[in-house]
Amino acid sequence: MAKQAIETLIADGRIHPARIEEIVDRIKGNFDSYLRKQGEAAVLELGIRDLNPELYFYLGKLKFRSSFGQNVLEHSRDVAWIAAFLAREVGANVNVCKRAGLLHDVGKAIDRETEGTHTSLSVELTRKFGESAAVQDAIASHHMDTAFTSIEAVLIQAADSISAARPGARREILETYIKRLEKLEEVSKSFAGVTKAYALQAGREVRVIVNANELDDNRTFLICKDIARKIQDEMEYPGQIKVSVIREVRAIEYAK
């Protein structure tokens, strides 16, 4: 959303706070449509037919999810192609392998919002949107949580392992880095009066926005010191982290 907002603002040329908010709100409103297009593009690339269009949205969300540094939508496409190639070699059902390969991690689109493992959520979503029992079973066993029920299920597990294990596919360091940024924001938001916190400059700065109605200027300076102290006590990080606390007051009235 930030990338699209910046591109739109640069093209428009009018860059000021009110215009920024207007553009961001517009892009937020259209973002679901953008996600659906990303999911649909993956389905068309694989030549999969009759997939419930509701699944496009969840597939599109995978573009913004990574696992050990590997983009989940790219990984899902990899698994679909690899499983399809393997299926052709052994005479298995290519269509089932493509569908199960693409959808095997679709539960990761909602696993941070809903209880359950990504595997069980993937099975639940595919059942909800009309995928066959063969596809559901292949997804259910791709981490060997359940017994294999078909050759297609074995191929999905093999394709998943091949995609994840190829050299350079995954990086543990990125996951650690993202968790550090999330922890930095979490620590900053733990204080009363804080409304938002953003980690910037690769975690070298955290920008905190406080509620102007709850905190006065003096308390704003104090909370800045408290946040810095808590980060220092609870986190490990290279160098130093700059803490910026912002208290903004806006007065809006309309002349009629």
Backbone torsions as a table, in degrees:
resi	resn	phi	psi	omega
1	MET	NA	-40.7	178.9
2	ALA	-63.3	-43.2	-179.0
3	LYS	-61.2	-46.9	-179.6
4	GLN	-65.4	-38.3	179.7
5	ALA	-63.9	-44.8	-179.8
6	ILE	-63.4	-44.1	179.6
7	GLU	-61.7	-41.5	180.0
8	THR	-66.2	-42.6	-179.2
9	LEU	-65.5	-41.0	179.3
10	ILE	-64.2	-42.3	179.1
11	ALA	-65.8	-35.7	-177.7
12	ASP	-76.2	-39.1	178.0
13	GLY	90.0	-15.7	179.6
14	ARG	-97.2	101.2	-175.5
15	ILE	-119.0	102.2	175.7
16	HIS	-152.3	163.3	-171.5
17	PRO	-51.1	-46.3	-177.9
18	ALA	-64.0	-41.1	-179.8
19	ARG	-68.1	-38.5	177.8
20	ILE	-60.0	-47.5	179.9
21	GLU	-61.7	-40.2	179.7
22	GLU	-62.2	-45.9	-179.1
23	ILE	-65.8	-44.1	-179.6
24	VAL	-61.5	-43.5	178.6
25	ASP	-61.9	-40.3	179.7
26	ARG	-64.8	-43.4	-178.6
27	ILE	-68.6	-37.5	175.4
28	LYS	-59.5	-41.2	-179.5
29	GLY	-66.1	-29.8	-178.2
30	ASN	-97.4	1.9	-170.2
31	PHE	-71.1	-34.0	177.6
32	ASP	-59.3	-39.6	178.1
33	SER	-63.6	-39.7	178.1
34	TYR	-62.3	-43.2	179.8
35	LEU	-62.9	-41.5	178.8
36	ARG	-61.3	-39.5	179.7
37	LYS	-65.2	-37.9	178.1
38	GLN	-64.5	-42.9	178.1
39	GLY	-65.6	-41.9	179.6
40	GLU	-63.5	-38.2	179.3
41	ALA	-61.5	-40.1	178.3
42	ALA	-64.9	-40.7	179.9
43	VAL	-65.7	-43.4	179.6
44	LEU	-65.5	-38.3	179.2
45	GLU	-59.9	-37.1	-178.3
46	LEU	-85.0	-9.4	180.0
47	GLY	71.2	29.0	179.6
48	ILE	-84.3	133.4	-178.4
49	ARG	-110.7	156.3	173.0
50	ASP	62.1	25.2	174.6
51	LEU	-78.0	136.2	179.2
52	ASN	-58.5	123.2	-177.8
53	PRO	-57.5	-21.4	178.1
54	GLU	-63.4	-26.2	179.6
55	LEU	-74.2	-18.4	179.0
56	TYR	-58.0	-41.8	-177.9
57	PHE	-60.1	-46.1	-178.1
58	TYR	-69.1	-37.2	176.0
59	LEU	-64.5	-40.8	179.0
60	GLY	-61.1	-35.6	179.2
61	LYS	-64.0	-26.7	-179.5
62	LEU	-67.2	-18.7	177.2
63	LYS	-62.7	-25.2	-177.4
64	PHE	-108.4	27.1	176.9
65	ARG	-130.4	137.6	177.5
66	SER	-126.3	155.6	176.5
67	SER	-129.7	109.6	-176.5
68	PHE	55.0	38.4	177.3
69	GLY	85.9	-5.8	-180.0
70	GLN	-96.9	125.0	178.9
71	ASN	-62.0	128.4	-171.9
72	VAL	-70.3	-35.0	177.8
73	LEU	-67.8	-42.6	176.7
74	GLU	-62.3	-42.0	177.8
75	HIS	-60.9	-42.3	-179.9
76	SER	-63.9	-39.7	176.0
77	ARG	-64.0	-43.1	177.3
78	ASP	-56.0	-49.5	-177.4
79	VAL	-61.1	-41.6	179.7
80	ALA	-61.4	-46.6	-179.6
81	TRP	-66.2	-46.6	-178.2
82	ILE	-62.3	-44.5	179.4
83	ALA	-63.2	-38.6	178.7
84	ALA	-64.8	-42.7	177.7
85	PHE	-62.3	-44.0	178.3
86	LEU	-62.5	-40.4	-179.5
87	ALA	-62.0	-40.3	178.1
88	ARG	-62.8	-37.8	-178.3
89	GLU	-66.7	-37.4	-174.4
90	VAL	-103.7	0.3	178.1
91	GLY	79.5	24.8	178.0
92	ALA	-87.5	178.3	-177.6
93	ASN	-77.2	107.6	-176.4
94	VAL	-65.8	-40.6	-177.6
95	ASN	-63.1	-43.5	178.5
96	VAL	-61.9	-41.5	-178.9
97	CYS	-66.0	-41.1	177.9
98	LYS	-62.8	-46.9	-176.7
99	ARG	-66.5	-46.4	-178.6
100	ALA	-67.4	-36.6	178.8
101	GLY	-64.0	-45.3	-179.7
102	LEU	-67.3	-34.5	-172.7
103	LEU	-99.9	2.1	-171.5
104	HIS	-64.5	-26.6	179.3
105	ASP	-113.6	17.3	-175.1
106	VAL	-62.7	-22.9	177.7
107	GLY	-64.4	-19.1	178.1
108	LYS	-67.9	-14.2	176.7
109	ALA	-69.6	-22.6	-176.6
110	ILE	-129.7	4.7	-173.8
111	ASP	-69.8	-14.0	176.3
112	ARG	-91.9	-5.8	-179.7
113	GLU	-111.8	-17.7	-173.0
114	THR	-132.1	145.2	178.1
115	GLU	-71.3	146.4	178.7
116	GLY	122.5	158.5	177.7
117	THR	-74.4	159.6	-179.9
118	HIS	-64.4	-28.9	178.5
119	THR	-66.7	-48.8	-178.9
120	SER	-65.5	-35.9	178.2
121	LEU	-69.5	-35.2	176.3
122	SER	-63.2	-44.6	178.1
123	VAL	-62.5	-42.7	-179.1
124	GLU	-62.3	-43.4	179.8
125	LEU	-66.4	-43.2	-179.3
126	THR	-67.1	-34.4	176.4
127	ARG	-67.4	-42.9	-178.4
128	LYS	-61.3	-37.1	-175.3
129	PHE	-103.8	24.9	164.0
130	GLY	83.7	19.6	175.8
131	GLU	-75.6	154.5	-175.0
132	SER	-70.3	163.1	178.6
133	ALA	-62.5	-33.3	-179.9
134	ALA	-63.7	-41.1	178.3
135	VAL	-67.3	-44.5	179.9
136	GLN	-61.1	-43.3	-178.7
137	ASP	-66.0	-38.7	179.3
138	ALA	-64.8	-38.6	178.3
139	ILE	-68.4	-41.8	-175.7
140	ALA	-60.8	-29.7	-174.8
141	SER	-105.4	11.0	-173.4
142	HIS	-71.3	-15.9	170.4
143	HIS	-110.4	17.3	179.7
144	MET	59.2	32.2	174.6
145	ASP	-73.4	-28.9	176.2
146	THR	-127.4	167.1	-178.8
147	ALA	-70.6	147.1	175.8
148	PHE	-68.1	135.7	-179.2
149	THR	-112.3	-4.8	-177.8
150	SER	-159.9	165.1	176.0
151	ILE	-65.0	-33.3	178.3
152	GLU	-61.9	-37.8	179.1
153	ALA	-64.0	-40.0	178.1
154	VAL	-64.4	-40.8	-178.6
155	LEU	-66.6	-36.2	177.7
156	ILE	-64.9	-42.9	178.3
157	GLN	-62.6	-41.7	179.8
158	ALA	-66.1	-44.7	-179.3
159	ALA	-64.2	-38.7	178.1
160	ASP	-61.7	-43.7	179.5
161	SER	-66.8	-39.6	179.7
162	ILE	-63.8	-45.8	-178.6
163	SER	-62.9	-41.3	-176.8
164	ALA	-76.5	-29.1	-172.2
165	ALA	-93.1	-10.3	-178.0
166	ARG	-64.2	146.1	-175.3
167	PRO	-55.9	130.6	177.0
168	GLY	85.1	-2.6	-176.0
169	ALA	-71.1	-37.7	-174.6
170	ARG	-128.8	148.3	-179.4
171	ARG	-136.3	117.2	179.1
172	GLU	-63.9	-32.0	-173.1
173	ILE	-63.6	-33.9	-179.2
174	LEU	-67.3	-40.3	178.2
175	GLU	-60.9	-42.4	179.4
176	THR	-63.1	-41.8	-179.9
177	TYR	-62.2	-46.2	-179.1
178	ILE	-64.5	-40.2	179.0
179	LYS	-63.4	-35.1	178.1
180	ARG	-65.9	-42.0	177.8
181	LEU	-63.8	-42.2	179.3
182	GLU	-63.9	-39.8	178.6
183	LYS	-64.9	-39.3	179.1
184	LEU	-61.2	-44.2	178.5
185	GLU	-68.7	-38.3	-179.0
186	GLU	-63.5	-44.2	178.4
187	VAL	-61.9	-43.3	-178.2
188	SER	-65.1	-37.1	-177.8
189	LYS	-80.8	-2.8	-177.2
190	SER	-77.5	-7.5	-178.1
191	PHE	-92.0	142.1	178.2
192	ALA	-64.1	137.1	179.0
193	GLY	97.1	-15.0	178.5
194	VAL	-82.2	128.0	179.6
195	THR	-99.7	-36.6	-178.8
196	LYS	-146.9	153.3	175.3
197	ALA	-145.4	135.0	-178.0
198	TYR	-129.4	126.6	173.3
199	ALA	-82.1	128.0	-177.5
200	LEU	-125.3	170.4	174.7
201	GLN	51.6	47.6	179.0
202	ALA	55.5	35.4	177.0
203	GLY	87.2	6.9	178.4
204	ARG	-86.5	-9.2	177.8
205	GLU	-144.8	144.4	171.3
206	VAL	-125.0	128.6	-179.0
207	ARG	-107.7	121.0	-173.2
208	VAL	-113.9	131.3	178.2
209	ILE	-110.3	126.3	-178.0
210	VAL	-109.9	159.9	179.1
211	ASN	-78.1	116.2	-176.6
212	ALA	-64.4	-23.6	-179.5
213	ASN	-79.4	-22.2	-177.8
214	GLU	-95.6	-31.4	-175.6
215	LEU	-121.2	137.2	174.0
216	ASP	-91.2	-177.8	-176.6
217	ASP	-62.6	-41.4	-179.0
218	ASN	-63.2	-43.4	-179.9
219	ARG	-67.4	-28.9	178.2
220	THR	-63.8	-42.6	177.8
221	PHE	-64.6	-40.0	-178.6
222	LEU	-67.2	-41.3	-178.2
223	ILE	-67.6	-29.6	176.8
224	CYS	-62.4	-45.9	178.0
225	LYS	-65.0	-39.4	-179.9
226	ASP	-64.4	-41.7	178.9
227	ILE	-63.8	-45.7	179.6
228	ALA	-59.8	-41.2	-179.9
229	ARG	-66.2	-41.7	-179.2
230	LYS	-67.2	-39.5	176.5
231	ILE	-61.1	-43.3	-179.6
232	GLN	-63.2	-37.3	-177.0
233	ASP	-78.5	-33.6	-169.3
234	GLU	-105.3	-12.8	-174.1
235	MET	-123.6	155.3	172.5
236	GLU	-113.0	131.9	-175.4
237	TYR	-159.0	153.0	177.1
238	PRO	-79.8	146.1	175.3
239	GLY	69.5	-136.8	-179.5
240	GLN	-135.3	160.2	-179.6
241	ILE	-119.8	126.0	177.8
242	LYS	-86.1	128.4	178.5
243	VAL	-106.8	118.7	178.4
244	SER	-116.5	119.6	178.7
245	VAL	-107.8	129.4	-175.5
246	ILE	-117.8	127.0	174.6
247	ARG	-118.9	108.3	-175.0
248	GLU	-108.0	133.2	176.5
249	VAL	-114.4	126.3	177.1
250	ARG	-120.1	135.8	174.6
251	ALA	-118.0	120.6	-177.3
252	ILE	-125.3	129.3	176.8
253	GLU	-143.7	156.8	-177.6
254	TYR	-117.7	131.1	173.7
255	ALA	-87.6	123.2	-175.9
256	LYS	-115.3	NA	NA
